[in-house]
């Protein structure tokens, strides 16, 4: 811990703990490190990472200004090998290459597998870049180097559980996530991992009961509470309770006192977009959400956020706003450095998806299908989880159904039902396709199956 006094080390340990619990107090603890030791290498590295993790362009700019001058001075000194790697990772990310940052942190954890900050930040990079295998293996590869009585071991289990879930190991993920929560009941990332396993298996009734039983541990006082409430809303939609989902939206996801953070706004967009796909009216919520996105005036920074801003503009029937964002990103791409992470994400996935959302909102369903079909197996490369990206996959399916592209719709539904046979949405969509094809008995059977599955979730909500 070069340049770090004993007092600063204590503050650093506090900051690391707050980070792993996703608590806002991490900012105060991080500032305390630098107040006690302004030249602390790891204190400055931590501050840089905190400016990046929220995917807020303005925070990243401020972090870059604060860090780059410091890093130049430190390189001229004698930082440790571990610190040099952290400096390289932070510098890469601040310069727009999040993938390189993830690679460097991967190399770091091979040499120093018990660096909790490297694992936590690397894990979030894997999430932001949609790298499911590394999301799992970055932590999995370090686990055996950790004694199980280490205070942070439970947090590693929570991270590992999420990586297991994103790679389809649902049973193992659930076991690992529950073990993490058993160690730290307020490990909201571990809770989040378990919630994902229920979502991906269609076990929404169990998911509702799980979140209800632990409400005091996750529902407030952390950076992930809005996102976990969003998962609760997904369960409510599967149970057919749109009213409950909108109650949560109004109380938590987006309201007049919401801070307008990108990570929270995208959850709001993702929920309302699912309602739009289901032809459910969200009333004035769309315009308020679109206003919140517009007020940010985001530069090109993270394509995943851009897609959710376009959802809000299209949902509010503000097509010119959506087209303006697309035009700005096209102009930026014309002069952007080609190797940077967001350049690749925007060109490869962000813009095609944004254009497809606009086409869908304009009723040009055939065009939406044509735009989304070539990228549907590459959607993960612009970040997020399977559950988050499912909004785009559902857009493709809905566009195919509405365009009369029956062969495409049948194929997509066959894939979805094979993976998630317990999912009322899938069976209702199957019924709609059967209606189009004149298959009356099959449509009735699919609707009955959807109703039976939804009733299980409704019973859990009613408790």
QUIUR-V730684 format. One record per residue. RES is the residue in one small letter. SS is DSSP state (2 for helix, 1 for strand, 0 for the rest). Layout:
BEGIN
res = <RES RES>
ss = <SS SS>
END
This chain:
BEGIN
res = <x x x x x x x x x x x x x x x x x x x x x x x x x x x x x x x x x x x x x x x x x x x x x x x x x x x x x x x x x x x x x x x x x x x x x x x x x x x x x x x x x x x x x x x x x x x x x x x x x x x x x x x x x x x x x x x x x x x x x x x x x x x x x x x x x x x x x x x x x x x x x x x x x x x x x x x x x x x x x x x x x x x x x x x x x x x x x x x x x x x x x x x x x x x x x x x x x x x x x x x x x x x x x x x x x x x x x x x x x x x x x x x x x x x x x x x x x x x x x x x x x x x x x x x x x x x x x x x x x x x x x x x x x x x x x x x x x x x x x x x x x x x x x x x x x x x x x x x x x x x x x x x x x x x x x x x x x x x x x x x x x x x x x x x x x x x x x x x x x x x x x x x x x x x x x x x x x x x x x x x x x x x x x x x x x x x x x x x x x x x x x x x x x x x x x x x x x x x x x x x x x x x x x x x x x x x x x x x x x x x x x x x x x x x x x x x x x x x x x x x x x x x x x x x x x x x x x x x x x x x x x x x>
ss = <0 0 0 0 0 2 2 2 2 2 2 2 2 2 2 2 2 2 2 2 0 0 0 0 2 2 2 2 2 2 2 2 2 2 2 2 0 0 0 0 2 2 2 2 2 2 2 2 2 2 2 2 0 0 0 0 2 2 2 2 2 2 2 2 2 2 2 2 2 2 2 2 2 2 2 0 0 0 0 0 2 2 2 2 2 2 2 2 2 2 2 2 2 2 0 0 0 2 2 2 2 2 2 2 2 2 2 2 2 2 2 0 0 0 0 2 2 2 2 2 2 2 2 2 2 2 2 2 0 0 0 2 2 2 2 2 2 2 2 2 0 0 2 2 2 0 0 0 0 0 0 0 2 2 2 2 2 2 2 2 2 2 2 2 2 2 0 0 0 2 2 2 2 2 2 2 2 2 2 2 2 2 2 0 0 0 0 2 2 2 2 2 2 2 2 2 2 2 2 2 0 0 0 2 2 2 2 2 2 2 2 2 2 0 2 2 2 2 0 0 0 0 0 0 2 2 2 2 2 2 2 2 2 2 2 2 2 2 0 0 0 2 2 2 2 2 2 2 2 2 2 2 2 0 0 0 0 0 0 0 0 2 2 2 2 2 2 2 2 2 2 2 2 2 2 2 2 0 0 0 0 0 0 0 2 2 2 2 2 2 2 2 2 2 2 2 0 0 0 0 0 0 2 2 2 2 2 2 2 2 2 2 2 2 2 0 0 0 2 2 2 2 2 2 2 2 2 2 2 2 2 2 2 0 0 0 0 0 0 0 2 2 2 2 2 2 2 2 2 2 2 2 2 2 2 2 2 2 2 2 2 0 0 0 2 2 2 2 2 2 2 2 2 0 0 0 0 0 2 2 2 2 0 0 0 2 2 2 2 2 2 2 2 2 2 2 2 2 2 2 2 2 2 0 0 2 2 2 2 2 2 2 2 2 2 2 2 2 2 0 0 0 0 2 2 2 2 2 2 2 2 2 2 2 2 2 0 0 0 2 2 2 2 2 2 2 2 2 2 2 2 2 2 2 2 2 2 2 2 2 2 2 0>
END
